[in-house]
Amino acid sequence: MPEPTAPAATDAAPHAPEDHLQRGLSNRHIQLIAIGGAIGTGLFLGSGRTISLAGPSVLLVYAVIGFMLFFVMRAMGEMLLSNLEYKSFRDMAADVLGPWAGFLTGWTYWFCWIVTGIADVVAVSGYVAFWAPDLPRWLPALALVVLLLALNLVAVRLFGELEFWFAIVKIVAIVGLIAVGVVLISIGFRGADGVTASLSHLYSDGGFFPHGFTGFLAGFQIAIFAFVGIELVGTTAAETRDPARTLPRAINAIPVRVLLFYLGALVVIMAVTPWRSIDPGESPFVAMFALAGLPAAAGVINLVVLTSAASSANSGIFSTSRMLYGLAEDREAPRAFGRLSARHVPARGLAFSCACLLPGVVLLYAGRSVIEAFTLVTTVATLLFIVVWTVILVSYLVYRRRSPELHAASAFRMPGGRVMCWVVLAFFAAMVVVLALDPDTRAALLVMPVWFGVLAVAWVVLRRRGVVGPAALPARSAGALADDAGDDTGDDTDDDAAGETGREPARAAH
């Protein structure tokens, strides 16, 4: 088969060759971006509702989700490092599965973060109400959108710095909360309601599964949303210095972060505040200190969770603008989104994404309660992210079948290989069934056919106009993704055979 020729000048990417994304994110930026992605609004605001549904079994809910998503991240990491021409996991999906997969993944991920960003601006308005209950709820939401747009227009390094300090605030807050909680438990602290802090609250009131197995399953909806953004490092590949070193470090730290930031914090919260006393409409992080008679600390924690929501919205603005940039490069989005500003940021994509966050302001202006609006949009976001994570795993399965030589040469192999891919895919399918069983979340499933129907129509129109085609998007790795690699044996014995260190990940051919 002849090599594909370069596109004509008229079909080139909409920016000049020298006008490209800059690798302005250092190792400390990537590590803290990964932490910020693993600590989201779903934990700070949504964990109250999750606890009310699942009781203490919420700990197992978060542990299961964190375990499954770790393998999604490892699959993504191995593939991104197999070809350093990939700017994000959208590129790898397009390269492995075909241009349609890049189109679907890019636009769906963009929509994921728009919906998530709406949830974040809704959450911010709720946190501001802690100090200014009479302030119109839509006003702080609008102010946040304008502020983040202005900051992201400066440079990618400023985004990295913002996320670095946002994540530092989250880490200090959660570690501080755990430390205070441990002290309160150890001294047998008695709150204003007469309840003594004790680990026995985790099993003494109805047991570990107080609402049975159905309550346990119901806890997954908001809990999954708490992890959205965990894949954010996969959108920074084109702007990361030394990705072969920084990406593995960020991904491998995920299990420790889940144990500390999720399980550690929730154990302390439910030990100090019995789970039945936690209001599902409030942040349990703030409520714990207020119940313990520490209103000043509650105000500090409220500021922390506010910055967490702002951090998540900031990540959404960054990632959606980069997805639009990649889509525009491949003529799957308006070409204007592929033009960079003098500071090498996709300014028009940033402005468009920020404009799409305004429905969150409208929701609040229309008088919807914070938790009602939050639940509505997080259910849609959860389903969309499951689709994106599924595409990453399917891409990995095809990559393993077609390019065993790249897998063999990888220094960052996914543990469990294809077996764990199928396990996680089965878990995602089970979660969709769980969401369909709950009347509150079932309605969100009806949005999915509409969204993917719109994408299908758009794809057909683009194909008929000759705008998109079967040509590969990034430069392929040497020997990568060739259909002639049907020699894969279908087993995973090679997963354990590559324990040697010092191997370099396969580099893209230039």
SVG drawing of the C-alpha trace seen along z (x, -y; Angstrom):
<svg xmlns="http://www.w3.org/2000/svg" viewBox="-38 -39 56 57">
<polyline fill="none" stroke="black" stroke-width="0.4" points="0.0,0.0 1.5,-3.4 2.4,-5.8 -0.2,-8.5 0.9,-11.8 0.9,-15.0 -2.3,-17.1 -2.3,-19.9 -1.5,-23.4 -5.2,-24.3 -6.0,-21.4 -3.2,-21.9 -3.7,-22.4 -5.1,-25.9 -1.9,-27.1 1.6,-27.6 4.2,-24.9 6.0,-27.1 2.8,-28.0 2.2,-25.0 1.5,-24.1 4.4,-24.6 5.7,-22.0 5.3,-24.4 4.2,-21.8 7.0,-20.6 7.0,-17.4 5.6,-19.3 2.8,-20.6 1.9,-17.1 2.0,-15.5 -0.3,-18.1 -2.6,-18.1 -3.0,-14.4 -3.8,-14.9 -6.2,-17.7 -7.9,-15.4 -8.2,-12.7 -9.8,-15.1 -12.8,-16.7 -16.1,-18.4 -17.8,-15.0 -15.8,-14.2 -16.2,-17.5 -19.9,-18.2 -21.3,-14.9 -20.0,-12.6 -22.7,-13.7 -25.4,-12.3 -23.3,-9.1 -23.0,-8.5 -26.8,-8.9 -27.4,-6.3 -24.7,-3.7 -23.8,-4.4 -20.4,-3.2 -20.2,-1.0 -19.4,-4.1 -15.8,-3.3 -16.0,-0.1 -17.7,-2.1 -14.8,-4.5 -12.2,-1.7 -13.8,0.3 -14.0,-2.7 -10.5,-3.8 -9.2,-0.2 -11.0,0.0 -9.9,-3.4 -6.3,-2.8 -6.2,-0.2 -7.8,-2.7 -5.0,-5.1 -2.3,-2.4 -3.8,-1.5 -3.8,-5.1 -0.3,-5.7 1.2,-2.7 -0.4,-3.9 0.5,-7.5 4.2,-6.6 4.1,-4.1 3.9,-7.2 5.0,-10.6 3.3,-12.2 0.0,-11.7 -1.2,-15.0 -3.9,-13.3 -5.9,-10.0 -8.1,-11.4 -5.2,-11.0 -4.5,-7.5 -8.1,-6.5 -8.2,-8.0 -4.9,-6.3 -5.9,-2.9 -9.7,-2.7 -10.0,-5.1 -10.9,-8.8 -14.5,-8.2 -13.2,-7.3 -11.1,-10.4 -14.2,-12.5 -16.4,-10.7 -13.9,-10.8 -12.9,-14.4 -16.4,-15.9 -17.7,-13.6 -14.8,-14.5 -15.4,-18.2 -19.1,-17.7 -18.0,-15.8 -16.1,-18.7 -18.7,-21.3 -21.3,-19.4 -18.8,-18.9 -17.9,-22.6 -21.5,-23.5 -21.7,-21.3 -18.6,-23.1 -20.0,-26.6 -23.2,-25.4 -21.1,-24.1 -19.1,-27.3 -22.4,-29.3 -23.4,-27.0 -20.1,-27.4 -20.3,-31.2 -23.7,-31.1 -22.0,-29.9 -20.7,-33.5 -23.3,-35.5 -26.6,-33.7 -28.5,-36.7 -26.2,-37.0 -27.9,-35.9 -26.6,-32.4 -25.9,-33.1 -23.5,-36.0 -20.5,-34.0 -21.0,-31.4 -20.7,-34.0 -17.7,-35.7 -15.9,-32.3 -16.3,-31.7 -15.0,-35.2 -12.0,-34.9 -10.9,-31.5 -11.1,-32.6 -8.9,-35.6 -6.3,-33.4 -6.2,-30.7 -5.6,-33.1 -2.2,-34.0 -0.1,-30.8 -0.2,-27.1 2.4,-27.5 -0.1,-29.7 -2.7,-26.9 -0.1,-24.6 0.7,-27.0 -3.0,-27.5 -3.6,-23.7 -0.4,-23.3 -1.6,-25.7 -5.2,-24.5 -4.0,-21.0 -1.7,-22.1 -4.7,-23.7 -6.7,-20.4 -3.9,-18.3 -3.3,-20.5 -7.0,-20.6 -7.6,-16.9 -4.4,-16.0 -5.5,-18.6 -9.0,-17.2 -7.7,-13.7 -5.3,-14.8 -8.0,-16.8 -10.3,-13.8 -7.8,-11.4 -7.3,-13.7 -11.1,-14.0 -11.5,-10.2 -8.5,-9.5 -9.8,-11.8 -13.4,-10.7 -14.6,-14.1 -18.3,-14.8 -20.0,-17.1 -22.8,-19.6 -25.3,-16.9 -24.0,-14.7 -22.5,-12.1 -19.0,-10.8 -16.5,-10.5 -15.7,-6.8 -14.8,-4.3 -17.8,-2.2 -20.0,-4.6 -18.8,-2.7 -20.6,0.5 -22.8,-0.1 -25.8,-1.8 -27.2,0.8 -23.9,2.4 -21.5,1.7 -24.3,2.1 -27.2,0.3 -29.3,0.0 -28.4,3.4 -26.9,4.2 -29.2,1.9 -28.1,-1.1 -24.5,-0.1 -25.1,-0.1 -26.9,-3.4 -23.8,-5.0 -21.9,-4.6 -23.6,-7.4 -22.1,-10.4 -19.0,-8.4 -18.0,-7.8 -18.4,-11.5 -15.9,-12.1 -13.3,-10.5 -13.9,-12.4 -10.8,-14.3 -8.5,-11.4 -7.6,-11.0 -6.8,-14.7 -3.0,-14.0 -3.9,-12.3 -4.8,-15.7 -1.5,-17.3 0.8,-15.0 1.7,-17.6 2.5,-20.2 4.5,-18.0 8.2,-18.1 9.7,-14.6 6.4,-12.7 8.2,-9.3 9.2,-10.1 6.4,-12.3 3.3,-10.5 4.2,-7.1 5.0,-8.8 1.6,-10.6 -0.4,-7.5 1.3,-5.1 0.6,-7.4 -3.2,-7.0 -3.8,-4.1 -2.1,-5.9 -4.1,-9.1 -7.4,-7.2 -6.5,-5.5 -5.4,-8.8 -7.7,-11.4 -10.9,-9.4 -11.0,-6.5 -8.9,-8.3 -11.1,-11.4 -14.4,-9.6 -13.4,-7.3 -12.7,-10.3 -15.9,-12.1 -18.1,-9.2 -16.3,-8.5 -16.8,-12.0 -20.2,-12.6 -22.5,-9.5 -23.5,-8.8 -27.2,-9.3 -26.4,-12.8 -24.8,-13.9 -27.0,-16.1 -26.9,-14.9 -27.4,-18.5 -24.3,-19.8 -20.6,-19.2 -19.7,-16.7 -16.3,-18.2 -17.7,-21.6 -20.5,-20.0 -18.0,-17.9 -16.2,-20.9 -19.5,-22.8 -20.9,-19.9 -17.8,-19.6 -18.2,-23.2 -15.4,-24.6 -17.2,-27.1 -14.0,-29.0 -12.5,-25.8 -15.7,-25.1 -15.3,-28.4 -11.7,-27.5 -12.8,-24.1 -15.6,-25.9 -12.9,-28.0 -11.0,-24.9 -13.9,-23.1 -14.7,-26.3 -11.1,-26.3 -11.6,-22.6 -14.6,-23.4 -12.8,-26.3 -9.9,-23.9 -12.1,-21.4 -13.7,-24.1 -10.2,-25.3 -9.2,-21.8 -12.4,-21.6 -11.6,-24.9 -8.1,-23.7 -9.0,-20.2 -11.9,-21.3 -9.9,-23.9 -7.1,-21.4 -9.7,-18.9 -11.1,-21.6 -7.6,-22.4 -7.0,-18.8 -10.3,-18.4 -9.7,-21.6 -6.3,-20.3 -8.0,-17.4 -10.8,-19.5 -13.4,-17.9 -14.2,-21.3 -14.3,-24.9 -10.8,-25.8 -10.8,-28.9 -10.4,-26.6 -7.1,-25.4 -5.5,-28.9 -3.2,-29.8 -2.7,-33.2 0.6,-34.9 1.0,-33.1 0.5,-29.7 -2.9,-29.0 -6.1,-28.1 -7.8,-31.4 -10.9,-30.9 -11.5,-27.4 -11.1,-28.7 -13.7,-31.5 -16.1,-29.0 -15.8,-26.5 -16.4,-29.2 -19.5,-30.4 -20.8,-26.9 -20.6,-27.0 -23.2,-29.7 -26.2,-27.3 -25.0,-26.5 -25.6,-30.2 -29.0,-30.0 -29.9,-26.9 -29.2,-28.9 -30.9,-32.0 -34.0,-29.9 -34.1,-29.1 -32.9,-25.4 -31.4,-24.4 -27.6,-23.8 -27.9,-20.1 -30.8,-19.5 -28.9,-21.2 -25.7,-19.4 -27.3,-15.9 -28.9,-16.6 -25.7,-17.5 -23.4,-15.0 -25.5,-12.1 -25.1,-13.1 -21.4,-13.7 -20.9,-10.3 -22.3,-8.5 -20.3,-10.5 -17.0,-9.8 -17.8,-6.1 -18.0,-6.3 -14.6,-8.0 -13.0,-5.5 -14.5,-2.7 -13.0,-4.1 -9.5,-4.2 -9.8,-0.5 -11.1,0.6 -8.2,-1.3 -5.8,0.6 -7.3,3.9 -6.9,3.2 -3.4,1.8 -2.4,5.0 -3.7,7.1 -2.2,5.1 1.1,4.0 2.5,6.6 6.0,5.3 5.2,2.0 3.8,3.6 6.9,5.8 9.1,2.7 7.1,0.7 8.7,-0.3 5.2,-1.1 3.0,1.9 -0.5,2.1 -0.6,4.7 -3.2,7.5 -3.2,6.6 -6.3,7.6 -7.8,9.6 -8.1,6.5 -9.5,4.5 -12.4,6.9 -12.9,6.8 -13.1,3.0 -15.4,3.0 -17.8,5.4 -17.7,3.1 -18.7,0.1 -21.5,2.1 -22.8,2.9 -22.7,-0.7 -24.9,-1.7 -27.4,0.9 -27.3,-0.5 -27.9,-4.0 -30.9,-2.7 -32.5,-1.2 -32.7,-4.6 -35.5,-6.9 -33.4,-9.9 -30.5,-8.8 -32.5,-6.9 -33.6,-10.2 -29.9,-11.0 -29.7,-7.8 -32.2,-9.3 -29.7,-12.1 -27.1,-9.7 -28.9,-8.6 -29.6,-12.2 -25.9,-13.2 -24.5,-10.3 -27.2,-10.8 -26.0,-14.4 -22.4,-13.2 -23.4,-10.5 -25.2,-13.0 -22.2,-15.4 -19.8,-12.7 -21.8,-11.6 -22.1,-15.2 -18.3,-15.7 -17.6,-12.5 -19.9,-13.4 -18.2,-16.8 -14.8,-15.1 -13.6,-17.0 -12.6,-13.9 -11.3,-10.6 -9.5,-7.4 -6.0,-8.9 -4.2,-8.6 -4.0,-11.6 -0.6,-11.7 2.5,-10.2 2.4,-6.5 5.1,-4.7 7.3,-2.4 5.3,0.7 2.5,-0.6 -1.1,0.4 -0.5,2.4 -3.3,4.7 -0.9,7.4 -0.1,8.1 -2.6,10.9 0.2,12.9 -0.8,11.9 -1.3,15.1 -4.2,13.8 -2.7,14.5 -1.2,12.3 2.0,14.2 4.1,11.3 2.6,9.0 4.8,10.6 7.7,11.2 8.9,7.7 10.0,6.9 13.3,5.7 14.1,2.1 15.9,-0.4 13.7,0.1 12.8,-3.1 9.2,-3.5 8.8,-3.2 9.3,-6.5 7.3,-7.8 9.0,-7.7 9.8,-11.1"/>
</svg>
